[in-house]
Amino acid sequence: AQKVTQAQTEISVVEKEDVTLDCVYETRDTTYYLFWYKQPPSGELVFLIRRNSFDEQNEISGRYSWNFQKSTSSFNFTITASQVVDSAVYFCALSEPAFTYNQGGKLIFGQGTELSVKP
Amino acid sequence: GAGVSQSPSNKVTEKGKDVELRCDPISGHTALYWYRQRLGQGLEFLIYFQGNSAPDKSGLPSDRFSAERTGESVSTLTIQRTQQEDSAVYLCASSLREEGYTEQFFGPGTRLTVL
């Protein structure tokens, strides 16, 4: 069965600190996709990144970076020099492969990590 | 362009009543998903529509839940005889059906409160 675990329920940091959000996943599929979404207080989910299982290169986008390690089934997310606007709930998600027309590619979400960045 | 829209944004109902939640996907998106988010929890998959194929209903929690979609347009999620445990935010997402993965765009959700 597929499962995503975000062990950190809440994290609180002071502005400008670096913070890493952990994500561990389980799947029997050899092809899969991993995602991070941000849910600010407004409630709307904001897509941050997608990574497929064949691409283990780390990615950096501004202050955001992602570390994908298949050996440990982890897809961790780091925010460098955090800002108050980064305060939100962050979700890691896993998608089944969607190679046939009827395969949905539904997302399996972790429980989320609530990040609070204080000024 | 316009994103995924959902209505109503908030719905308060009494236990035992039926409710209908509506989702308007992004124009041209062939795939549509419903998820449920209970307070402080992650999102749970409910149902998936793709074109005229039979929907994937594997996430529906009970037979009180049903959903319809006409072609590649609007979808309605119906909850019959609502219970207090149905209180949650119901999120809809749509996507272009692309080879290998689906990038889903989420609506703002409908917050359902069952008294």
Boltz contact constraints between the chains, C-beta under 6 A:
constraints:
  - contact:
      token1: [A, 33]
      token2: [B, 101]
      max_distance: 6.0
  - contact:
      token1: [A, 43]
      token2: [B, 109]
      max_distance: 6.0
  - contact:
      token1: [A, 44]
      token2: [B, 108]
      max_distance: 6.0
  - contact:
      token1: [A, 45]
      token2: [B, 106]
      max_distance: 6.0
  - contact:
      token1: [A, 91]
      token2: [B, 42]
      max_distance: 6.0
  - contact:
      token1: [A, 98]
      token2: [B, 101]
      max_distance: 6.0
  - contact:
      token1: [A, 98]
      token2: [B, 102]
      max_distance: 6.0
  - contact:
      token1: [A, 102]
      token2: [B, 53]
      max_distance: 6.0
  - contact:
      token1: [A, 104]
      token2: [B, 48]
      max_distance: 6.0
  - contact:
      token1: [A, 104]
      token2: [B, 56]
      max_distance: 6.0
  - contact:
      token1: [A, 105]
      token2: [B, 102]
      max_distance: 6.0
  - contact:
      token1: [A, 106]
      token2: [B, 45]
      max_distance: 6.0
  - contact:
      token1: [A, 106]
      token2: [B, 48]
      max_distance: 6.0
  - contact:
      token1: [A, 109]
      token2: [B, 42]
      max_distance: 6.0
  - contact:
      token1: [A, 109]
      token2: [B, 43]
      max_distance: 6.0
  - contact:
      token1: [A, 110]
      token2: [B, 42]
      max_distance: 6.0
  - contact:
      token1: [A, 111]
      token2: [B, 42]
      max_distance: 6.0
  - contact:
      token1: [A, 112]
      token2: [B, 42]
      max_distance: 6.0
